[in-house]
Amino acid sequence: MTSQQLTEQILAKHSFLCVGLDVDLEKIPPHLLQEEDPIFAFNKAIIDATAELCVAYKPNTAFYEAYGLKGWQALQKTIDYLNAEYPDHFTIADAKRGDIGNTSTRYAKAFFESMNFDSVTVAPYMGRDSVEPFLQFEGKYVILLALTSNAGAFEFQTLSVGDQSLYQQVIETASTWENADRLMYVVGATKAEHLAVIRQKLPNQFLLIPGVGAQGGSLTEVCKYGMTDNVGLLVNSSRGIIYASSGEDFATAAAAKAADLQQQMATVLHGV
């Protein structure tokens, strides 16, 4: 999927919503635990209920790794289902990988070739040679951690480096890397006041915005400071959607939460 195709999907659906598939067996409805694969059963129901309301899905791989082989199998079944039944949705492996040289190449092969995700989140701390191997894969995207939504982000990411913050230096430097046009960036919704500065450095790239919903980020503030003429935003909500109900109506409840966000997004887009 190209960024242009992603924009077309956003405009067609009046939505820039990404649904995070962070599956915790302690939180899913109890009746699903009787299924042969409870994780995939949960994901499939959530996907089917929300597909018309969103343009992207983002499984956080930690929630699958925690269950060993069965978790990885459920993740593979989930991405296979998305690619087969909803190929127009952008898929994000929220893996936060990052290592040098051939190790990064292997990580990239795992998510881009073996699992066939459209994109993967990558940590920039080790620099150019830990990220560029991911950028060698045609038609795939790296979503670089720039300014994250957690409280600890201030411990490092906003430290001064010369006359700017470290996260600003990361963005500026990454923009010079080979195939930097395949970069997107993570910017937390809880850091919306920084978006205006980020947009000065990144006028065209897509930003993945976690933190709306359960973490308290404001969609209005994100759109005010982060939206471009081509939208340029993917706003993620995970717990606020997928755990809207712990009963047998969980998929319907998830759809209702997704619809609420989609309607807010449609209102914004109609004003652009």
N, C-alpha and C positions, 0 to 999 in steps of 0.2 A: 504494500500500500504506500502511495506517495503522500506527501503532506498536502498536496492539492486535492487528492481524493478524500483525505480526511476532512479537509475544509468543506468539500462538497457534501459529505455526509452530515456534518454539523449544520449546514444551512438547510439541507433537506429535512432534517429531523427537528430543527429549531432546538438543538441540544448540544452541549459540549460536556455532557456528563460521562464520567468514567466510574464504573462500579467495581469496587475492590472486593475480590473473592478471598477473604481471610478467614478460612474455615476452622473453627474450634469445636471439636466434638463435644465439649462440655457446654456449648451454647446452642447447638442446633436442636431442633425439635426432637424430643425423645423417640417419637415413633420412627424416625429415620434410622435410628441405630439398629433396627431390625433388617435393614437393607444389606445386600451383599457388599455394596460399596457406599457407605453413608455419605462420605465426602462428595463423591460424584453425584449422588442422588440429590443432595442439597444444592450443589452448583447448577446442575441441569435445571432444576425447578426455578432457581433464582434467575438464571439466564433467560429461560423461556418467558418468564414473567416481566422482565425488564428490557428485553432486547429492543423493543420499539422506542424506548425512552432514552437510550444512551448510545454512545458511539464507540465506547471502549470498555474493555475489561482488564483488571489488573490483579492477578493472583500474587499474593506475597508468598514467595517460595518457602519461607520459614514455617508457615502453617502446614506445609506438606512434608517438608523434611522432618518435622517433629514426629511423624508417624512412620518413618522408615520407608521400606519398599512399598508398602500399601499406599502411603501418602504420595510418593512419586508416581505410582501407577494412576492414582486418582487425578493428579495434576496433568499427566499425559492424556488421560481420557477427556479431561476438561478442555484442553487446548485442541485436541482432535475434534471434539464436538463443535467448538466455536468455529474452527476452520471449515468444517464440513457444512454446518447448518447456518452460520452467520458470518460468512467470509468478508462482509463489508465492515465488520467491527475491527477496530485497531486493538491489538493484544499486547500487553505489557507484562514481561516477567519481572516482577519486583524482587530482584535477587541481590542488588547492591554489591555486585562483584567488583573486582579490581585487583590485578596482580600484573607482574611484568611479563613481557614477551610471550613465549609459547603457552604459558599458563592462561593468559587472557584469551589467546586464540582458542584454546580448548573450551574455556567457558563460553566463548562466542559460538563455537560449533554446537555445544550442548543446547543452547537456547534458540539459536537461529536455524540450525540444520536438523538436529535430532528432534527437537520439540516444535520447531516452526513457529516461534513467536515473531511478531513484527518488531519488537523492541525489548530492551533490557535496561534496568537501572544500573548505573556504574558509579563507584566512588572515585573521585579524582585525586585522592591524596598522594598516590605514588607517581602521578605525573603522566606526561605524554605517552611513554612506552607502555603504560598500563591500560590506556584507553584506545589508542590508535588501532590495535589489533581488532577491536570490535567494529571499528569504522571501515574495515576492508570489505564488509559484506554488503553487496549491492542490494538496495531495496530494504535494508534494515536500519533501525535507528538506535542510537545510544541516548539514554535519558540521564544526564549527568547531575549528580547531587550538587546543587549550588547553595541554596539557603533552605534548610529543612525546617519542619514545623515544630520539632520538639524543643523543650525549654533549654536543653543542653547545647543547642546550636550556638548560643551566645558565647560559649566557652572558647570556641576557636573561630567559627565562621565569620564573626564580625570584628575580630581583632584587626588592628590597623597594620597595613603593609604599605609603608610610604604614605601617600596621601589618600589611600582608599582602604576599604575593608578587604579581608582575605577572600570572601566569596566573590567580590568584584574582580579581584585579581584572577581567581579561578576562571570566571567567565571570559575575561579579556584574553587570557592565555589560551584557553581551550579554543577560542574562535580562530586561532592561527594554526590549529592542527590540521593534518591531512584529512580531507573529507569532512570538514567541520560542518558542512551543510546537512550532514546526517545527525547532527546533535540537537537534542531537545534538553530541557533543563527542569529540575525539580525546584520549585519555590513554594514554601509552605504558606497556606492561607493565613496562618497566624502571624505571618511576617508581611502582611499586605502593604504596610507603609514603605517597604523597600522596593516594591514593584515598579514604581515610577523610575527609580534609578536603574533598575535592571532593564527596563524597556528601552532606556537610552542606549544601553550596550547591546541589547538583543531586540532590535525593532521588528524582526520577521519570524524568529524561531518560535516553535510551540513551547509552552510552559506547562508542565504537569503540576497541578496544585492540589496537594493533599491537605487535610486539616479542616475542611468544611464539614460541619455536622458534629460528630462526637467530640472533636478537638476544639470546637468553638470558633472556627474561622468564619469570616463574613463573606458571603458570595457577592454582596453589593460592593464591598471594598475591593475585592479581587478584580471585579469587572471594571471598576472605576479606574484603577491604576494599571491593570494588566492587559486589557483587551486591545486588539489592533483592528485595522480595517478588515483583515482576514480572520478575525476572532483570535487565533493563536493561543487558545487555552483548552486544557483538558482538566476539568475540576473533578477530583476523586472524592467519593464518599464510600466508606466500607461499612463499619459497624452500624452507622445510622440507617442504612438501607437493609442490609442482609439480616440483621437481628431485630427488625422492627416488631417481630412477634416470635414467640417460642412455641406457638401452637401449630395446629395443622393448617392454619391460614397464613403461614409464614410467607409464602410466595406472593399471595395477594397483598399482604401488608407491605412487603418489600416494594412491590409495584406502586403502591400508593405513595410511599416515601419518595421513590424515584420520580413519579409523576409530579410531585410537588416541586422538586428541584428543577425538573424539566420545564415546568410552567414558568418558574422564576427566570430561567435562562431564556425562554422564548420571549418573555417580556423585554429582557435586555436586548436581545437580538433584533427585535422589531424596532427598537429605538436607535439602532446603529445605522 
